[in-house]
Amino acid sequence: MANLITAKRSTKNVEVATILSLIGGWAGLHYFYVGRYGRGIFYLITLGGFGTLWLWDFIQTASGKLYDGEGNRVMNKMQARIYNEANTIYE
């Protein structure tokens, strides 16, 4: 019998992470929120990777491609459903 493997979804809210990325992404607020403190400190020191990494992260966060400190994807329920349907693996 096949085992169904699905994506693990973070307990963090993607909408909150997106707003934090928009207003304080240059300071790494979205990374502090999801528990990735090392990257948050890097963004704080470099002001969001000199502005370029911050913009890239905003796009990635809004599209649900951000991972929390435990390696789980930060996404809403609709993104989780679409992701699981597209990436379902049977062993």
C-alpha positions as protocol buffer text, in pm:
chain_id: "A"
residue {
  index: 1
  type: MET
  ca { x: 0 y: 0 z: 0 }
}
residue {
  index: 2
  type: ALA
  ca { x: 128 y: 349 z: -85 }
}
residue {
  index: 3
  type: ASN
  ca { x: 209 y: 602 z: 183 }
}
residue {
  index: 4
  type: LEU
  ca { x: 100 y: 957 z: 110 }
}
residue {
  index: 5
  type: ILE
  ca { x: 362 y: 1226 z: 179 }
}
residue {
  index: 6
  type: THR
  ca { x: 235 y: 1581 z: 213 }
}
residue {
  index: 7
  type: ALA
  ca { x: 400 y: 1915 z: 289 }
}
residue {
  index: 8
  type: LYS
  ca { x: 433 y: 2020 z: 650 }
}
residue {
  index: 9
  type: ARG
  ca { x: 266 y: 2352 z: 711 }
}
residue {
  index: 10
  type: SER
  ca { x: 402 y: 2599 z: 962 }
}
residue {
  index: 11
  type: THR
  ca { x: 190 y: 2731 z: 1246 }
}
residue {
  index: 12
  type: LYS
  ca { x: 290 y: 3085 z: 1147 }
}
residue {
  index: 13
  type: ASN
  ca { x: 49 y: 3297 z: 944 }
}
residue {
  index: 14
  type: VAL
  ca { x: 157 y: 3385 z: 588 }
}
residue {
  index: 15
  type: GLU
  ca { x: -47 y: 3707 z: 589 }
}
residue {
  index: 16
  type: VAL
  ca { x: 133 y: 3834 z: 902 }
}
residue {
  index: 17
  type: ALA
  ca { x: 470 y: 3736 z: 754 }
}
residue {
  index: 18
  type: THR
  ca { x: 387 y: 3918 z: 429 }
}
residue {
  index: 19
  type: ILE
  ca { x: 286 y: 4236 z: 611 }
}
residue {
  index: 20
  type: LEU
  ca { x: 600 y: 4222 z: 825 }
}
residue {
  index: 21
  type: SER
  ca { x: 807 y: 4170 z: 511 }
}
residue {
  index: 22
  type: LEU
  ca { x: 643 y: 4471 z: 347 }
}
residue {
  index: 23
  type: ILE
  ca { x: 681 y: 4717 z: 633 }
}
residue {
  index: 24
  type: GLY
  ca { x: 996 y: 4586 z: 800 }
}
residue {
  index: 25
  type: GLY
  ca { x: 1156 y: 4345 z: 559 }
}
residue {
  index: 26
  type: TRP
  ca { x: 1467 y: 4558 z: 542 }
}
residue {
  index: 27
  type: ALA
  ca { x: 1510 y: 4485 z: 915 }
}
residue {
  index: 28
  type: GLY
  ca { x: 1430 y: 4114 z: 885 }
}
residue {
  index: 29
  type: LEU
  ca { x: 1107 y: 4131 z: 1087 }
}
residue {
  index: 30
  type: HIS
  ca { x: 951 y: 3850 z: 884 }
}
residue {
  index: 31
  type: TYR
  ca { x: 1246 y: 3624 z: 966 }
}
residue {
  index: 32
  type: PHE
  ca { x: 1228 y: 3703 z: 1336 }
}
residue {
  index: 33
  type: TYR
  ca { x: 854 y: 3622 z: 1320 }
}
residue {
  index: 34
  type: VAL
  ca { x: 909 y: 3276 z: 1170 }
}
residue {
  index: 35
  type: GLY
  ca { x: 1198 y: 3191 z: 1402 }
}
residue {
  index: 36
  type: ARG
  ca { x: 1494 y: 3228 z: 1164 }
}
residue {
  index: 37
  type: TYR
  ca { x: 1695 y: 3459 z: 1388 }
}
residue {
  index: 38
  type: GLY
  ca { x: 2031 y: 3427 z: 1213 }
}
residue {
  index: 39
  type: ARG
  ca { x: 1890 y: 3548 z: 883 }
}
residue {
  index: 40
  type: GLY
  ca { x: 1692 y: 3817 z: 1064 }
}
residue {
  index: 41
  type: ILE
  ca { x: 2010 y: 3954 z: 1220 }
}
residue {
  index: 42
  type: PHE
  ca { x: 2183 y: 3943 z: 880 }
}
residue {
  index: 43
  type: TYR
  ca { x: 1898 y: 4148 z: 728 }
}
residue {
  index: 44
  type: LEU
  ca { x: 1908 y: 4392 z: 1018 }
}
residue {
  index: 45
  type: ILE
  ca { x: 2282 y: 4451 z: 974 }
}
residue {
  index: 46
  type: THR
  ca { x: 2275 y: 4476 z: 593 }
}
residue {
  index: 47
  type: LEU
  ca { x: 1940 y: 4662 z: 575 }
}
residue {
  index: 48
  type: GLY
  ca { x: 1765 y: 4386 z: 390 }
}
residue {
  index: 49
  type: GLY
  ca { x: 2062 y: 4274 z: 182 }
}
residue {
  index: 50
  type: PHE
  ca { x: 2108 y: 4630 z: 54 }
}
residue {
  index: 51
  type: GLY
  ca { x: 1745 y: 4640 z: -56 }
}
residue {
  index: 52
  type: THR
  ca { x: 1762 y: 4368 z: -319 }
}
residue {
  index: 53
  type: LEU
  ca { x: 1715 y: 4064 z: -97 }
}
residue {
  index: 54
  type: TRP
  ca { x: 1430 y: 4235 z: 83 }
}
residue {
  index: 55
  type: LEU
  ca { x: 1233 y: 4278 z: -239 }
}
residue {
  index: 56
  type: TRP
  ca { x: 1298 y: 3918 z: -342 }
}
residue {
  index: 57
  type: ASP
  ca { x: 1188 y: 3792 z: 2 }
}
residue {
  index: 58
  type: PHE
  ca { x: 868 y: 3997 z: -13 }
}
residue {
  index: 59
  type: ILE
  ca { x: 774 y: 3823 z: -338 }
}
residue {
  index: 60
  type: GLN
  ca { x: 868 y: 3481 z: -199 }
}
residue {
  index: 61
  type: THR
  ca { x: 680 y: 3540 z: 126 }
}
residue {
  index: 62
  type: ALA
  ca { x: 366 y: 3658 z: -52 }
}
residue {
  index: 63
  type: SER
  ca { x: 371 y: 3348 z: -273 }
}
residue {
  index: 64
  type: GLY
  ca { x: 408 y: 3112 z: 24 }
}
residue {
  index: 65
  type: LYS
  ca { x: 769 y: 3008 z: -31 }
}
residue {
  index: 66
  type: LEU
  ca { x: 897 y: 3109 z: 312 }
}
residue {
  index: 67
  type: TYR
  ca { x: 1013 y: 2846 z: 562 }
}
residue {
  index: 68
  type: ASP
  ca { x: 1008 y: 2876 z: 939 }
}
residue {
  index: 69
  type: GLY
  ca { x: 1288 y: 2788 z: 1180 }
}
residue {
  index: 70
  type: GLU
  ca { x: 1181 y: 2421 z: 1181 }
}
residue {
  index: 71
  type: GLY
  ca { x: 1182 y: 2388 z: 802 }
}
residue {
  index: 72
  type: ASN
  ca { x: 803 y: 2398 z: 757 }
}
residue {
  index: 73
  type: ARG
  ca { x: 647 y: 2612 z: 485 }
}
residue {
  index: 74
  type: VAL
  ca { x: 465 y: 2926 z: 593 }
}
residue {
  index: 75
  type: MET
  ca { x: 148 y: 2923 z: 384 }
}
residue {
  index: 76
  type: ASN
  ca { x: -225 y: 2967 z: 416 }
}
residue {
  index: 77
  type: LYS
  ca { x: -478 y: 2685 z: 383 }
}
residue {
  index: 78
  type: MET
  ca { x: -542 y: 2742 z: 11 }
}
residue {
  index: 79
  type: GLN
  ca { x: -169 y: 2742 z: -69 }
}
residue {
  index: 80
  type: ALA
  ca { x: -127 y: 2424 z: 136 }
}
residue {
  index: 81
  type: ARG
  ca { x: -406 y: 2253 z: -55 }
}
residue {
  index: 82
  type: ILE
  ca { x: -263 y: 2354 z: -395 }
}
residue {
  index: 83
  type: TYR
  ca { x: 91 y: 2261 z: -290 }
}
residue {
  index: 84
  type: ASN
  ca { x: -12 y: 1920 z: -161 }
}
residue {
  index: 85
  type: GLU
  ca { x: -214 y: 1841 z: -473 }
}
residue {
  index: 86
  type: ALA
  ca { x: 73 y: 1936 z: -702 }
}
residue {
  index: 87
  type: ASN
  ca { x: 351 y: 1775 z: -498 }
}
residue {
  index: 88
  type: THR
  ca { x: 193 y: 1460 z: -364 }
}
residue {
  index: 89
  type: ILE
  ca { x: 440 y: 1175 z: -364 }
}
residue {
  index: 90
  type: TYR
  ca { x: 346 y: 810 z: -324 }
}
residue {
  index: 91
  type: GLU
  ca { x: 601 y: 562 z: -192 }
}
